Amino acid sequence: MILDESVLLRLIGTPGVMAGQLEYLSRLAAAPGARLQVAELAEPQPSLSPSFTLLNLDGAGVSGIGCVPGIGGQVSFARRDADAQAMHASFDAFSRTALSAGGSVRLIEKAAGYWRSLA
């Protein structure tokens, strides 16, 4: 998962709620098998992209299925291999420009500390 740094900075709820949510996210990100990165606001990004989820289906003979949420709660599915491959390429490009897993956890913990200081 790659998160934009803005989600660490935008107050949702109270500062205490933000601190608690980010502390929980930090623990999840540090767990074995987890892959979480933060895309820093100050770093140029390879493109502007809406949120998407790519489901990899090993052994299904396809590159995956892309899911893009809509503003009204609906979900569009991209089933064509070309679409899934484009989503894979986008994810890989974002992953290369985002912070490392360790750097991301440190940034999340720093943001949690900031919100905790305001709670």
C-alpha positions as CSV (number, residue, x, y, z in Angstrom):
1,M,0.0,0.0,0.0
2,I,1.2,3.5,-0.8
3,L,-0.3,6.4,1.1
4,D,0.0,10.1,0.2
5,E,1.7,12.0,3.0
6,S,-1.4,14.3,3.1
7,V,-3.4,11.6,4.9
8,L,-1.0,11.9,7.8
9,L,-1.5,15.7,8.0
10,R,-5.2,16.2,7.4
11,L,-7.2,16.3,10.6
12,I,-10.1,13.8,10.6
13,G,-11.9,13.7,14.0
14,T,-9.8,15.0,16.9
15,P,-6.1,15.1,17.4
16,G,-6.4,12.1,19.8
17,V,-8.3,10.1,17.1
18,M,-5.6,11.0,14.5
19,A,-2.8,10.0,16.9
20,G,-4.5,6.7,17.7
21,Q,-5.2,5.8,14.1
22,L,-1.6,6.6,13.1
23,E,-0.1,4.7,16.0
24,Y,-2.2,1.7,14.9
25,L,-1.1,2.2,11.3
26,S,2.5,2.3,12.4
27,R,2.2,-1.0,14.2
28,L,0.5,-2.6,11.1
29,A,3.2,-1.2,8.8
30,A,6.0,-2.7,11.0
31,A,4.4,-6.2,11.0
32,P,6.1,-9.0,9.1
33,G,4.7,-9.3,5.5
34,A,3.3,-5.8,5.5
35,R,4.3,-3.4,2.7
36,L,3.4,0.2,3.4
37,Q,5.1,3.2,1.9
38,V,4.4,6.9,2.1
39,A,4.7,9.2,-0.9
40,E,6.1,12.4,0.4
41,L,4.5,15.7,-0.6
42,A,7.8,17.4,-1.4
43,E,8.9,14.6,-3.8
44,P,7.8,14.7,-7.5
45,Q,5.5,11.8,-8.3
46,P,5.5,9.9,-11.6
47,S,1.8,10.8,-12.3
48,L,-1.4,11.9,-10.8
49,S,-3.6,8.9,-10.1
50,P,-6.8,8.2,-8.3
51,S,-6.8,5.5,-5.7
52,F,-6.9,2.0,-7.0
53,T,-6.6,-1.6,-5.8
54,L,-4.9,-4.3,-7.8
55,L,-5.9,-7.9,-7.0
56,N,-3.4,-10.4,-8.1
57,L,-4.8,-13.8,-9.0
58,D,-2.0,-16.3,-9.1
59,G,-2.7,-19.1,-11.5
60,A,-5.8,-17.4,-13.0
61,G,-4.0,-16.7,-16.3
62,V,-4.5,-12.9,-16.0
63,S,-2.4,-10.0,-14.8
64,G,-4.9,-9.1,-12.1
65,I,-8.1,-7.2,-11.7
66,G,-8.0,-3.5,-11.0
67,C,-10.6,-1.9,-8.8
68,V,-11.2,1.9,-8.8
69,P,-13.7,3.4,-6.4
70,G,-16.1,6.1,-7.6
71,I,-17.3,9.1,-5.7
72,G,-20.7,7.6,-5.1
73,G,-19.4,4.4,-3.6
74,Q,-19.5,2.3,-6.7
75,V,-16.5,0.3,-7.8
76,S,-15.3,-0.1,-11.4
77,F,-13.4,-3.2,-12.3
78,A,-10.7,-3.3,-14.9
79,R,-10.4,-6.9,-16.1
80,R,-8.4,-6.4,-19.3
81,D,-4.8,-7.5,-19.0
82,A,-3.6,-4.2,-20.5
83,D,-5.4,-2.3,-17.8
84,A,-4.0,-4.5,-15.0
85,Q,-0.5,-4.2,-16.5
86,A,-0.9,-0.4,-16.6
87,M,-1.9,-0.4,-12.9
88,H,1.1,-2.6,-12.1
89,A,3.4,-0.2,-13.8
90,S,1.8,2.8,-12.0
91,F,2.2,1.0,-8.6
92,D,5.8,0.2,-9.4
93,A,6.6,3.8,-10.4
94,F,5.0,5.2,-7.2
95,S,6.8,2.6,-5.1
96,R,10.2,3.7,-6.5
97,T,9.5,7.3,-5.6
98,A,7.9,6.7,-2.1
99,L,9.8,6.4,1.1
100,S,11.2,3.0,2.1
101,A,9.1,0.9,4.5
102,G,11.3,2.0,7.5
103,G,11.3,5.6,6.4
104,S,7.5,5.4,6.1
105,V,7.1,4.0,9.6
106,R,9.3,6.8,11.0
107,L,7.2,9.5,9.2
108,I,3.9,7.9,10.4
109,E,5.3,7.8,14.0
110,K,6.4,11.5,13.7
111,A,2.9,12.5,12.5
112,A,1.3,10.4,15.3
113,G,3.6,12.3,17.8
114,Y,2.5,15.6,16.4
115,W,-1.2,14.7,16.8
116,R,-0.6,13.2,20.3
117,S,1.0,16.5,21.4
118,L,-2.2,18.4,20.4
119,A,-4.5,15.9,22.1
